[in-house]
Amino acid sequence: MALIELRDVRKIYEVGAETVRALDGVDLAVQRGEYLAIMGSSGSGKSTLMNLLGCLDTPTSGSYHLNGQAVETMKDDELAGIRNKEIGFVFQTFNLLARTTALQNVELPLVYGGIARAARHARAAEALARVGLADRAKHMPNELSGGQRQRVAIARALVTDPSILLADEPTGNLDSATSEDIMNLFDQLHRGGNTVILVTHEPDIAAHAARKVTLRDGKVVSDVRTNGR
């Protein structure tokens, strides 16, 4: 069974008198342990697809199964639960809380999940160690470099042991050397068994993935296997 299975997924918005087909009949299957890049220009539908994959939105029609669960039938609280359990998000803007330490930022999903304090601390410390920041646990975000802040965000995404790491333009705010460092970390996490989905418009970032799906006008126009890095 595929980890992700989309069948004839459509997302339609009414904007004034205009009908926008943000996704127009997308079929996509992703196996556990895959490393996938979703590409496309502005307006291609890649952000809409990311929101659906991340259970931030539901399709207008079609079906989306994540880990065997029918996402399109879920209510808001069920979607929130599956997001917290199944998906680790990494965003371009890091989305760290400025007045809390690296460790406390990483703990946040576990707080929402009702995990006891001692267990939260232990799991957050382990996640920071996985991204090479065990010695930065007590640092505030403003005491960290951009690359270190993104590593904290990745640790936060990992701490719930999600089915999928979903990264939206994860190097968009980083210089080229730091971007390569972060992508090497994603490569390492994938080799360790994580399913990684990157949403990017940058070919050099997509080149790290072993599979590249390209969208145009809400449709999948290519789906190719690559050698990855």
Backbone bond lengths (Angstrom), bond angles and torsions (degrees), N, CA, C in turn:
res aa  C-N    CA-C-N  psi(-1)  N-CA   C-N-CA  omega(-1)  CA-C   N-CA-C  phi
1 M - - - 1.461 - - 1.522 109.79 -
2 A 1.328 117.00 131.88 1.460 121.40 178.74 1.530 109.98 -66.82
3 L 1.332 116.30 146.85 1.458 120.77 175.09 1.537 110.10 -65.90
4 I 1.330 115.58 -42.39 1.466 123.01 177.91 1.512 108.37 -123.72
5 E 1.326 116.55 132.87 1.463 120.11 175.14 1.525 109.82 -141.52
6 L 1.326 115.45 113.12 1.461 122.63 175.21 1.525 108.07 -107.48
7 R 1.320 115.62 132.83 1.463 120.68 178.07 1.518 110.09 -128.71
8 D 1.339 115.23 117.30 1.472 122.97 175.88 1.536 111.04 49.62
9 V 1.330 115.10 47.34 1.472 119.85 -176.91 1.526 110.32 -80.47
10 R 1.321 114.68 130.45 1.464 122.07 176.54 1.522 109.42 -127.30
11 K 1.328 115.04 141.56 1.458 121.36 173.08 1.524 107.03 -130.93
12 I 1.323 114.78 114.86 1.459 121.04 -174.07 1.522 109.16 -119.72
13 Y 1.328 115.00 131.74 1.466 121.60 177.32 1.527 109.05 -116.57
14 E 1.312 115.26 141.81 1.463 120.08 171.20 1.520 107.63 -99.19
15 V 1.318 117.16 114.83 1.460 122.82 179.42 1.524 107.79 -114.65
16 G 1.330 115.08 96.66 1.461 119.14 -172.92 1.519 108.97 63.88
17 A 1.319 115.86 -125.79 1.467 120.06 179.23 1.526 112.07 -89.91
18 E 1.329 116.62 -0.70 1.470 121.05 -174.94 1.520 111.11 -98.86
19 T 1.321 116.11 141.07 1.457 122.75 173.44 1.522 108.97 -102.02
20 V 1.341 116.10 120.28 1.463 121.05 -179.33 1.518 108.75 -105.95
21 R 1.321 116.20 120.01 1.467 121.90 177.48 1.528 108.04 -94.44
22 A 1.334 115.79 84.19 1.467 120.39 -176.24 1.530 111.07 -65.23
23 L 1.338 116.80 -38.76 1.465 122.70 170.10 1.517 106.93 -127.97
24 D 1.333 115.63 134.52 1.468 119.11 -169.09 1.532 110.69 -132.97
25 G 1.343 115.42 69.51 1.464 119.91 176.56 1.511 113.21 87.89
26 V 1.339 116.98 52.38 1.467 121.58 -177.13 1.524 110.36 -89.17
27 D 1.334 115.28 127.94 1.462 123.28 170.33 1.531 107.38 -112.47
28 L 1.317 116.32 130.09 1.461 119.75 -179.34 1.520 109.60 -155.73
29 A 1.324 116.67 131.89 1.461 121.56 173.68 1.524 108.25 -124.66
30 V 1.321 116.77 133.88 1.463 122.69 178.79 1.517 107.90 -126.80
31 Q 1.329 115.44 125.49 1.456 120.61 -179.60 1.523 110.29 -86.25
32 R 1.310 116.18 154.62 1.465 121.17 175.65 1.533 109.61 -58.47
33 G 1.318 115.89 133.38 1.461 120.58 178.63 1.519 114.77 88.38
34 E 1.333 118.27 2.33 1.467 120.10 178.45 1.531 111.24 -76.10
35 Y 1.334 114.37 161.10 1.462 122.67 175.98 1.520 105.96 -127.23
36 L 1.329 115.90 106.50 1.460 122.73 -166.23 1.521 110.19 -124.49
37 A 1.326 116.83 137.08 1.460 121.84 171.73 1.523 108.78 -112.75
38 I 1.330 116.29 133.25 1.459 122.39 174.73 1.515 107.10 -107.31
39 M 1.337 115.66 121.24 1.462 121.40 -175.01 1.523 110.81 -120.55
40 G 1.316 114.57 163.74 1.458 120.55 176.58 1.511 109.24 158.29
41 S 1.324 115.76 154.11 1.461 120.43 179.02 1.521 109.66 -75.84
42 S 1.316 116.16 174.38 1.464 121.37 176.56 1.524 109.29 -57.84
43 G 1.340 116.47 131.35 1.462 120.43 -179.15 1.512 114.70 87.82
44 S 1.347 116.94 2.50 1.468 120.32 -177.40 1.523 112.40 -76.41
45 G 1.340 115.97 -22.53 1.466 120.17 -176.71 1.512 113.79 110.34
46 K 1.352 117.72 0.28 1.470 118.82 -175.04 1.527 112.27 -67.64
47 S 1.343 117.58 -36.12 1.473 119.27 177.82 1.523 110.99 -68.32
48 T 1.337 116.70 -39.02 1.467 120.29 176.71 1.518 110.38 -63.27
49 L 1.337 116.49 -42.21 1.464 120.18 178.90 1.525 110.46 -64.10
50 M 1.337 116.99 -40.61 1.460 119.44 177.97 1.533 110.80 -61.16
51 N 1.338 116.45 -42.84 1.466 119.55 179.32 1.527 111.74 -62.11
52 L 1.336 116.66 -36.62 1.468 119.74 178.09 1.526 110.70 -71.06
53 L 1.324 116.93 -46.26 1.465 120.33 179.74 1.521 110.86 -60.11
54 G 1.348 116.10 -36.14 1.450 120.98 -178.91 1.518 114.28 -84.86
55 C 1.350 116.39 6.33 1.477 121.99 179.18 1.525 112.07 59.39
56 L 1.331 116.13 28.53 1.460 121.49 172.77 1.525 110.24 -86.57
57 D 1.327 116.13 -13.65 1.460 122.55 179.71 1.520 107.63 -152.68
58 T 1.318 116.42 167.22 1.468 121.25 178.27 1.522 109.22 -123.64
59 P 1.332 117.68 153.74 1.464 120.12 -178.11 1.520 112.86 -71.21
60 T 1.328 114.96 154.13 1.464 120.47 172.64 1.526 110.22 -68.21
61 S 1.327 115.62 -39.94 1.467 121.18 175.44 1.524 108.50 -153.47
62 G 1.317 115.69 168.29 1.453 121.27 -175.12 1.517 110.59 93.34
63 S 1.320 116.58 -180.00 1.461 120.13 -176.13 1.522 110.94 -125.84
64 Y 1.342 114.62 146.23 1.453 122.75 175.66 1.520 107.87 -133.74
65 H 1.333 115.55 114.40 1.463 121.58 175.18 1.528 109.20 -108.54
66 L 1.318 115.39 126.98 1.455 122.44 176.48 1.520 107.95 -119.77
67 N 1.325 114.87 117.03 1.463 119.69 -178.59 1.531 110.98 53.87
68 G 1.340 115.53 37.59 1.463 120.78 177.11 1.516 115.02 84.24
69 Q 1.334 118.06 -2.76 1.461 121.47 -178.62 1.525 110.55 -100.59
70 A 1.337 116.71 137.00 1.465 122.32 -178.70 1.529 109.19 -81.81
71 V 1.320 116.50 101.08 1.461 121.72 -174.57 1.527 111.39 -69.78
72 E 1.329 116.86 -35.44 1.466 119.25 -172.61 1.523 113.41 -64.78
73 T 1.337 117.29 -15.98 1.462 120.70 -179.34 1.534 112.87 -95.88
74 M 1.332 116.67 -2.05 1.466 119.63 -171.12 1.521 112.94 -81.19
75 K 1.334 114.51 148.81 1.460 121.52 173.13 1.529 108.64 -87.95
76 D 1.348 115.67 171.57 1.466 120.35 -173.05 1.529 113.08 -57.22
77 D 1.340 117.29 -42.87 1.466 118.68 -178.04 1.518 111.49 -68.87
78 E 1.339 116.49 -32.64 1.467 119.81 176.75 1.529 110.13 -69.38
79 L 1.339 116.76 -39.03 1.469 120.59 177.28 1.526 110.52 -63.15
80 A 1.337 116.66 -40.97 1.465 120.04 178.16 1.522 110.85 -61.99
81 G 1.320 116.34 -40.22 1.459 120.64 178.97 1.516 112.38 -64.42
82 I 1.330 116.37 -42.63 1.470 118.91 -178.34 1.520 110.70 -71.64
83 R 1.334 116.85 -33.31 1.475 119.73 175.21 1.520 110.46 -61.30
84 N 1.312 116.56 -45.32 1.463 119.90 -176.19 1.526 112.09 -69.19
85 K 1.333 116.15 -30.57 1.464 119.98 -175.75 1.528 113.11 -90.94
86 E 1.325 116.58 -40.73 1.470 120.33 -167.26 1.527 114.90 -102.02
87 I 1.351 117.78 -20.74 1.463 119.77 -168.39 1.523 111.04 -126.99
88 G 1.324 115.71 129.35 1.454 121.84 171.77 1.513 109.16 -105.60
89 F 1.325 117.12 118.58 1.466 121.96 -176.44 1.522 111.08 -95.74
90 V 1.340 115.56 137.69 1.457 121.98 170.90 1.533 106.55 -128.34
91 F 1.346 116.01 121.77 1.458 120.81 -175.00 1.528 110.87 -109.92
92 Q 1.320 114.59 159.76 1.461 121.58 178.44 1.527 111.43 -59.30
93 T 1.335 117.10 -35.53 1.468 121.71 -172.51 1.529 113.30 -95.54
94 F 1.330 118.36 12.65 1.471 125.37 176.54 1.532 113.09 69.90
95 N 1.373 117.63 -46.50 1.477 121.86 177.97 1.524 112.74 56.49
96 L 1.330 116.39 43.90 1.460 120.59 175.70 1.527 109.76 -92.85
97 L 1.320 116.25 149.63 1.467 120.99 174.85 1.525 108.53 -80.08
98 A 1.333 116.31 124.31 1.469 121.27 -169.56 1.524 113.28 -66.29
99 R 1.329 117.93 -31.55 1.469 120.18 -172.13 1.524 113.00 -101.80
100 T 1.317 116.87 18.97 1.459 120.11 176.12 1.523 109.58 -125.42
101 T 1.306 116.76 152.06 1.462 121.65 -177.46 1.525 111.26 -69.21
102 A 1.321 114.59 168.12 1.463 120.12 176.01 1.532 110.32 -55.67
103 L 1.329 116.71 -45.80 1.467 120.67 -179.37 1.527 110.98 -60.98
104 Q 1.326 117.01 -43.96 1.468 120.21 -179.11 1.524 111.64 -66.81
105 N 1.340 117.58 -35.83 1.457 120.28 175.43 1.526 111.09 -62.43
106 V 1.318 115.91 -42.44 1.467 120.11 -179.13 1.533 110.67 -67.82
107 E 1.316 116.68 -32.07 1.472 121.31 -179.06 1.532 113.92 -68.94
108 L 1.330 117.65 -21.91 1.469 120.53 -168.13 1.530 115.29 -49.96
109 P 1.338 119.19 -48.01 1.472 117.73 179.84 1.522 113.19 -60.39
110 L 1.341 116.39 -28.92 1.466 120.40 179.61 1.525 110.87 -75.88
111 V 1.333 116.48 -30.89 1.468 120.25 173.82 1.524 109.09 -61.52
112 Y 1.347 115.51 -48.10 1.467 120.10 179.13 1.526 111.48 -63.31
113 G 1.339 115.56 -29.70 1.460 119.86 -179.93 1.524 113.85 -83.37
114 G 1.347 117.83 -0.91 1.458 121.27 176.21 1.518 114.28 75.95
115 I 1.348 117.06 24.19 1.467 120.84 -179.88 1.535 109.78 -78.68
116 A 1.322 117.25 139.31 1.468 122.14 -178.66 1.529 110.81 -62.01
117 R 1.330 115.61 153.56 1.462 121.63 -170.45 1.525 113.52 -58.59
118 A 1.313 117.90 -48.13 1.469 120.32 -177.58 1.524 111.19 -62.31
119 A 1.324 116.47 -41.50 1.470 120.93 178.23 1.524 110.85 -65.82
120 R 1.344 116.75 -38.52 1.468 121.04 177.15 1.518 110.70 -59.64
121 H 1.340 115.80 -48.71 1.468 120.27 -179.21 1.528 110.65 -57.98
122 A 1.319 115.95 -46.01 1.470 119.98 -176.35 1.527 110.98 -64.44
123 R 1.332 116.44 -44.29 1.467 119.53 -177.87 1.524 111.52 -69.86
124 A 1.342 116.97 -37.53 1.463 120.10 178.47 1.525 110.79 -66.51
125 A 1.331 116.89 -40.87 1.469 120.74 178.06 1.530 110.73 -63.00
126 E 1.324 116.45 -39.93 1.469 120.88 178.00 1.529 110.77 -64.40
127 A 1.340 117.09 -41.24 1.468 120.75 179.77 1.526 110.75 -65.26
128 L 1.334 116.89 -40.90 1.470 119.45 176.70 1.525 110.91 -63.15
129 A 1.321 116.67 -38.83 1.465 119.80 177.86 1.530 110.93 -62.98
130 R 1.330 117.00 -36.79 1.475 120.57 179.97 1.525 112.13 -63.14
131 V 1.327 117.10 -29.39 1.472 119.53 -179.86 1.530 112.00 -101.63
132 G 1.343 116.23 13.25 1.459 120.73 173.68 1.510 115.51 79.40
133 L 1.327 117.42 24.00 1.461 120.38 -177.09 1.530 112.94 -123.42
134 A 1.322 117.65 30.30 1.463 120.50 -179.58 1.532 111.54 -57.72
135 D 1.335 116.88 -30.86 1.467 120.88 -176.99 1.524 112.99 -88.63
136 R 1.332 117.84 5.18 1.466 121.10 -179.52 1.527 112.00 -115.57
137 A 1.320 117.73 14.58 1.462 121.37 -172.64 1.520 113.31 -58.77
138 K 1.339 117.27 -33.89 1.464 120.29 -175.58 1.525 112.99 -96.29
139 H 1.320 117.37 2.96 1.457 121.06 179.71 1.532 110.90 -79.31
140 M 1.327 116.23 145.89 1.453 122.17 173.93 1.538 108.19 -84.24
141 P 1.337 117.62 157.62 1.464 119.04 -179.38 1.530 114.64 -53.87
142 N 1.353 117.16 -37.79 1.470 118.59 -178.82 1.524 112.77 -71.34
143 E 1.324 117.39 -5.92 1.465 121.96 176.05 1.523 111.98 -98.29
144 L 1.325 116.33 5.13 1.464 122.34 -177.08 1.527 110.11 -116.65
145 S 1.326 116.21 151.15 1.467 120.96 173.80 1.525 109.70 -72.94
146 G 1.329 116.03 169.01 1.461 119.86 177.61 1.521 112.44 -58.16
147 G 1.318 116.35 -42.91 1.459 119.65 179.20 1.520 112.28 -64.96
148 Q 1.342 115.78 -38.76 1.469 119.19 178.07 1.525 110.81 -67.13
149 R 1.328 117.27 -38.52 1.476 120.02 177.87 1.523 110.71 -62.95
150 Q 1.341 116.27 -39.67 1.462 117.89 178.11 1.526 110.55 -67.94
151 R 1.325 117.74 -33.48 1.469 119.96 175.27 1.528 111.52 -64.70
152 V 1.334 116.74 -38.40 1.468 119.80 174.98 1.524 109.68 -61.44
153 A 1.346 116.67 -42.96 1.469 120.70 178.71 1.529 110.93 -62.08
154 I 1.328 116.91 -37.97 1.466 120.43 178.36 1.526 110.11 -68.39
155 A 1.338 116.86 -40.74 1.474 119.89 176.34 1.526 110.37 -60.14
156 R 1.329 117.05 -41.97 1.469 120.87 177.95 1.528 110.29 -61.41
157 A 1.332 116.76 -38.37 1.461 120.28 178.26 1.523 111.86 -67.43
158 L 1.334 116.39 -30.97 1.474 121.12 -176.52 1.525 113.62 -82.99
159 V 1.338 117.40 -20.70 1.467 120.51 -164.18 1.526 113.32 -65.77
160 T 1.326 118.37 -24.22 1.467 120.32 179.01 1.530 112.14 -90.20
161 D 1.346 116.58 3.54 1.466 121.47 -176.36 1.535 110.21 55.01
162 P 1.337 116.98 57.90 1.466 120.54 -173.69 1.526 112.79 -73.68
163 S 1.329 115.05 161.76 1.463 119.99 174.32 1.526 111.40 -68.74
164 I 1.346 116.22 -32.69 1.464 121.63 -173.33 1.521 110.03 -134.99
165 L 1.336 116.28 136.81 1.456 121.94 163.68 1.521 107.18 -97.30
166 L 1.325 117.03 117.18 1.463 123.05 -176.04 1.524 107.61 -112.82
167 A 1.321 116.62 110.76 1.466 121.60 -173.41 1.525 110.19 -114.87
168 D 1.336 115.84 121.17 1.460 122.20 -178.44 1.526 109.08 -102.99
169 E 1.347 116.37 107.54 1.467 122.43 -178.49 1.543 110.19 45.05
170 P 1.332 118.02 57.02 1.473 120.32 -168.89 1.518 114.71 -67.35
171 T 1.343 117.66 -14.08 1.463 119.85 -179.77 1.522 111.83 -114.20
172 G 1.334 117.23 11.73 1.462 121.00 -173.57 1.514 114.67 -60.85
173 N 1.340 118.88 -26.81 1.466 122.08 -178.56 1.519 112.66 -105.70
174 L 1.335 117.23 16.92 1.468 120.61 -174.14 1.523 110.92 -118.91
175 D 1.330 116.53 152.00 1.466 119.53 175.05 1.527 109.69 -71.90
176 S 1.323 116.01 170.70 1.472 119.35 -170.51 1.529 112.44 -64.89
177 A 1.335 117.51 -38.88 1.474 119.56 -179.20 1.525 110.41 -67.28
178 T 1.342 116.96 -42.95 1.458 120.30 179.11 1.523 110.70 -68.17
179 S 1.334 116.73 -36.40 1.474 120.80 177.12 1.517 110.79 -58.47
180 E 1.330 116.20 -44.33 1.466 120.11 -179.95 1.525 110.25 -63.90
181 D 1.317 116.33 -38.20 1.466 121.57 178.31 1.537 110.55 -61.78
182 I 1.330 116.23 -45.16 1.467 120.69 179.81 1.529 110.39 -66.56
183 M 1.329 117.19 -40.09 1.466 119.40 179.54 1.526 111.29 -67.51
184 N 1.315 117.09 -33.83 1.467 119.29 174.59 1.526 110.80 -63.12
185 L 1.330 115.98 -34.64 1.471 119.75 176.49 1.528 110.13 -65.96
186 F 1.337 118.09 -44.06 1.466 119.97 176.51 1.534 110.83 -60.16
187 D 1.339 116.52 -40.86 1.470 119.95 177.52 1.535 110.47 -58.73
188 Q 1.322 114.78 -43.91 1.474 120.42 -179.49 1.536 110.70 -64.33
189 L 1.332 116.82 -43.29 1.468 120.47 179.25 1.527 110.56 -63.42
190 H 1.325 116.65 -38.86 1.467 119.52 177.28 1.517 110.99 -64.01
191 R 1.328 116.63 -44.49 1.472 119.62 178.24 1.524 110.80 -61.46
192 G 1.342 116.87 -27.38 1.459 121.04 177.86 1.514 113.73 -79.83
193 G 1.344 117.79 -1.54 1.458 121.00 174.20 1.514 115.95 113.96
194 N 1.342 118.18 -2.73 1.462 119.75 179.93 1.524 112.16 -75.61
195 T 1.326 116.10 142.61 1.466 122.02 169.54 1.521 107.18 -83.15
196 V 1.327 116.93 123.76 1.466 121.35 -175.56 1.526 109.67 -121.57
197 I 1.341 116.11 128.10 1.460 122.15 173.78 1.520 107.83 -121.91
198 L 1.337 116.07 118.99 1.460 122.52 177.46 1.516 109.20 -102.63
199 V 1.321 116.96 135.77 1.457 121.51 170.06 1.527 105.80 -109.61
200 T 1.330 117.31 117.66 1.460 120.25 -173.20 1.524 110.66 -153.82
201 H 1.331 115.58 156.45 1.462 119.96 171.25 1.529 110.15 -110.02
202 E 1.332 116.69 4.08 1.461 120.93 -175.36 1.529 111.12 -99.97
203 P 1.342 117.76 116.88 1.472 121.02 -177.98 1.525 113.76 -58.22
204 D 1.353 117.82 -35.55 1.463 118.58 -177.93 1.524 111.69 -70.98
205 I 1.333 117.33 -28.18 1.459 120.82 175.58 1.535 109.17 -74.90
206 A 1.328 116.42 -45.38 1.468 121.05 179.12 1.521 111.85 -61.55
207 A 1.335 116.90 -26.05 1.469 120.87 -177.72 1.522 112.57 -64.42
208 H 1.326 117.49 -18.32 1.461 120.08 177.47 1.528 111.93 -71.31
209 A 1.327 116.77 -26.96 1.467 121.05 -175.35 1.518 110.94 -78.69
210 A 1.322 115.90 157.27 1.468 121.81 179.42 1.529 112.27 -91.02
211 R 1.338 115.81 -4.86 1.463 120.58 -179.83 1.517 107.94 -149.20
212 K 1.325 116.09 137.74 1.461 120.60 -177.53 1.529 109.85 -126.73
213 V 1.340 115.70 120.57 1.467 122.26 177.64 1.522 107.26 -109.05
214 T 1.326 117.20 126.59 1.460 121.90 -178.71 1.517 109.89 -113.94
215 L 1.327 115.01 132.31 1.462 122.29 178.55 1.520 110.62 -107.22
216 R 1.331 115.12 147.21 1.464 121.38 170.55 1.520 107.64 -148.75
217 D 1.322 115.51 127.77 1.475 120.93 179.36 1.523 112.19 53.05
218 G 1.331 116.40 39.68 1.452 120.76 175.15 1.509 115.85 78.66
219 K 1.339 116.84 8.20 1.466 120.86 -179.85 1.528 109.96 -123.34
220 V 1.340 115.53 151.21 1.460 120.34 172.73 1.525 108.16 -78.36
221 V 1.341 116.33 117.07 1.467 119.63 -178.69 1.526 111.93 -102.91
222 S 1.341 117.59 -16.67 1.459 119.15 171.99 1.519 109.05 -156.57
223 D 1.319 115.12 150.39 1.459 123.01 -179.59 1.518 105.87 -147.96
224 V 1.332 116.32 97.76 1.460 120.50 -170.62 1.509 111.66 -125.05
225 R 1.320 115.68 146.36 1.457 122.40 172.97 1.519 107.81 -85.93
226 T 1.325 115.82 139.69 1.454 121.10 177.89 1.532 107.20 -126.41
227 N 1.300 115.42 175.74 1.461 119.07 179.05 1.517 112.01 -81.32
228 G 1.354 116.44 -16.42 1.444 119.49 -175.27 1.518 109.68 64.97
229 R 1.328 116.38 -165.34 1.470 120.78 179.99 1.524 110.21 -108.05
